[in-house]
Amino acid sequence: MIKLHHIPFSRSFRILWLLEEMNLTAELRIYSITDGSLRKPEFKAISPFGRVPALEIDSITIHESGAIVEYLTETRPECGLGRLVGDPDRISYLEWLGFAETQASIIASLNMQHLFMGPETPASPAVLKLEAARLGATLKAMNSSLDGQDWLLPSGFSAADTMMGFNLFSASYFVHVDKFKNVIAYIERIKSRPAYIRARALDGEQKFYNKNFYEALDV
């Protein structure tokens, strides 16, 4: 039995999507970011930092999406979703896995300031503008990298796309993605993948965003 500890529309979607790409079925344990369930001792015993995703598989438990992606792709090379040692795309693959977390950390900062800081700790307009600009710079870099190819790696779809691709659905709440034509085409290719469609149906309703777009506040 595979168990995925999951919050809808969070980074754990990366793993839900990857499992679907690998035709692996997981039992979902659903949590909320606001109800305190991530701080309970029973969850901390599974994920010491109180974060999702956490994956129970092969009689072990792994947390942190990057580590889970590397474990799944290395233990199941027949799925062809990793790039193992000796593969010409190995370095680019690892770079995209790392860049996915760089980009996600900017999104997390914007999420925190727009969505989770209370009135007693108002968000800084200058920081919001800076973080939105930083996020836009990462999208510009992606747009350039996708010029002339369908996926992040020249050799085709990989787990790097499940790591990076998920970010784009949150990024669009803070940056006008439509000016990055290659990124828009990439998003459409992602949306057409059967495994992505299945994963989104399993994911559950997102409860983070209550607006279509969050403008940086005027300084």
N, C-alpha and C positions, 0 to 999 in steps of 0.2 A: 504494500500500500504506500503510495506517495501522498504526502500532505503538504500543501502550500499554505502558509500563513500570509494573509493577503488583506490589503485595503483597496477597494475599488479606485481606479484612476490614480494609483500611486506607482512608485517604482517597481512594486511587486508585479505589476502587469507585464513587465519585461519577461519575467520568468513564466508567467501563465502563457504568454504568447509563445515563448521558446518551447515549452512543453508541448503545446499544440503542434508546432512545426516538427517536433520529434515524434508525434503520435503517442505521447505519454499522457495518461489520464491521472489527474491528481484530485484528491479530496480537498476542497477549499475550506479553510477556517477563516471566517471573515471578522475583521476588527474595525474599529473606528479610531480616527486620530484624536477625537475630542472627548471620548467617554471614559478615559482612564484605563481602558483594557490593556494598553501596551505597557502600563506601569505595574501591572499585577505580578506578584511573585511567580505564578505559574507560567506567565508568558516570558518573564525574565529568565526562567530556567531554560527556555527554548532559544531565546534571542537575548543575550546578556545586556545589549545596549537598548533594548526595548524598541526595536525597529523591524519593519517588514521590508523585503521578504525574508522569510525563513523557510527552508525546504527540508522536509524529512524524506529521505530516500536512501536506499542501499544500507539501511540500519545505521545511518548517521544523520546529523542535523547540521545544515550549513546556513549561515546568514551572510548578508551583503550580496547584492545582485551580481556584481562583477565576479566574485568568487564562485557563486553558483553557476554562472554562465561558463566559466572556465572548467569547473568540475564536470558539468553535463556534457560539454563538447569533447572533453578529453576522455571521458569514460565511455562515450558513445560516438566514436569517430565515424561509424558507418552512416550516421545521419548527414555527414558532410557540412556541418554548420560551424565548425571551428576551423582554425588554420594551425596545424600542429608544427612542431619543430621541423625545419627543413622545407616547409612550404614557402614559395616565393612571396606570398602575401602575409606571412607570419608577423612581420614587424608592423605593417600597416594595420593589421587586425588588432594587435595589442594597443597601438596608438589610438585607434577609434574607441576601444573599450575604455581607455583612460580619459579620452576627450569627452566621452558620454557623461562621465561623472563630473568633469569640469563644468560642462554646460548645465547639468542637473543641479549643481551647487548654486549657480546663478538663479535658476528657476526657483529653487528652494528659498533663497533670500527674498525674491519677489513675492512668493507665496506667503512667507512669514509676515512681510510688511503690509501687503495689501489685505490679507485675509485673517491673520491670527493675532495681530497686535491690537490690544484694546485701546479705548480712548485715553487711558492714563499714560500710554506710551505711544504717541502718534508717530506714524512713519515720517521719515525725513524726505521731503520732496527732492532734495539734491541727490540723496542716495538712490531713490527710485529712478530718477532719470539716468544716473550713472549705471545702475544695474541693467536697465532696459537697453542702454547703449552697448554694454558688454554682451548682453544676450544677442543683440543684433549683429555684433561683430562675429560671434560664433556661427550665426546663420549665414553670414556673408562667406565665411570660410568654407562651410558645407556646400554652399551654392557653387563655389568655384570647383571644389573637389568632385562634384557630381556632373560637371560639364562633360558630356560625351559618354557617360556610363549610367546604367540603371541603378546600381547599388553602390555601397561605399567602397567595395573592393572590386577591382577589375575582373576577378575570377567569379563574381556573382554573389548572390544573397548569402549572408552569414549571420551568426549570432551578433555580430557588431551592429547589424541593422536592427535587431530587436532591442539592443541597448540604446542606440542613438535615435531610432525611429520613434520610440515612445515619447521622448522629450519634446518632439515637435508639436504634439497635441496639447501640451501645456504651454509651450512657447508662444503659441498663437493667441493666448490671452493677454500677452504683454507686448508683443512686437507684431507689426503688420507684415506677416509672412508673404503676402501676395506679391511683394516686390522682388522676391527671390524665386524666379521662374523654375529653376532646376529643383529647388526644394519642394515647390508645389507639385511638380510632376512626380517627384519621389514619394510624397505623401499619398498621391493617388495610386501609385503602384502598391504601396503598403496596404491601402484600404481594399485592394482587389485580391489580396492573398487569402485563400480559403482558411488557413490557420489563424490569420489575424481576425477574420470575421468570426470564427468560432470562439476565439479568446475574448473578443469584445462582447459577445453574447453571454459568456460566462462571467464577465468581469463584474457586473453590477453597476448600479447608478452612481455617477460621480456626484459628490456632495461638497466639493471644494468651492467651485465657482458659481456665483449667482449673477454674474454679468457676462456678456459676450466678450467684453474687452475692458482692460483696466489701464486707463491713461495715467501716465506719470503726473503727479500734482504740480501745479504752478509754483515756482519758487517765489 
